[in-house]
Amino acid sequence: MLLDEFIEYIKQGREIEFSYKNSKYFISWCNYELKTYSIYSEKKQKILFEGKLIDLLSYKFLEDDCFNDNFEDFAIEYIY
């Protein structure tokens, strides 16, 4: 999957399950009207991020990787 395809799925409001460095995460709508999204950590059992798409794509994970910089490091597992 390419980053552009991933972005389109997010814009469609699809829930996305992915893993990064052996940890699972979920992306979903936070607020449809404001077009904000959230990233939930299964390991930590909490929301790590809430905000706009542009900020989601640059959110820094464990080793300062983000979708914009190192998309290939993220394993997209399911798109609902």
MOCOR-V508523 format. One record per backbone hydrogen bond with DSSP energy under -1.0 kcal/mol. NH is the residue of the N-H (numbers start at 1). CO is the residue of the C=O. E is the energy in kcal/mol with one decimal. If there is no record, write none. Layout:
nh = (NH:NH)
co = (CO:CO)
e = (E:E)
This chain:
nh = (6:7:8:9:10:11:12:13:14:16:17:18:19:20:23:25:26:27:28:30:31:36:37:38:39:40:41:42:45:46:48:49:51:56:57:59:61:64:68:70:73:74:75:77:78:80)
co = (2:3:4:5:6:7:8:10:9:27:78:25:75:23:20:18:40:16:38:36:36:31:51:28:49:26:46:24:41:41:39:39:37:52:53:56:65:61:57:66:70:71:19:17:17:15)
e = (-2.1:-2.5:-1.8:-2.0:-2.0:-2.6:-1.7:-1.7:-2.1:-2.2:-2.8:-2.4:-2.3:-2.4:-1.2:-3.1:-1.9:-2.6:-1.7:-3.1:-1.6:-2.1:-3.3:-2.6:-1.9:-2.7:-2.8:-2.2:-1.2:-1.2:-3.0:-1.3:-2.4:-2.2:-2.4:-1.2:-2.9:-2.0:-2.4:-2.7:-2.2:-1.8:-2.7:-2.5:-1.7:-3.1)
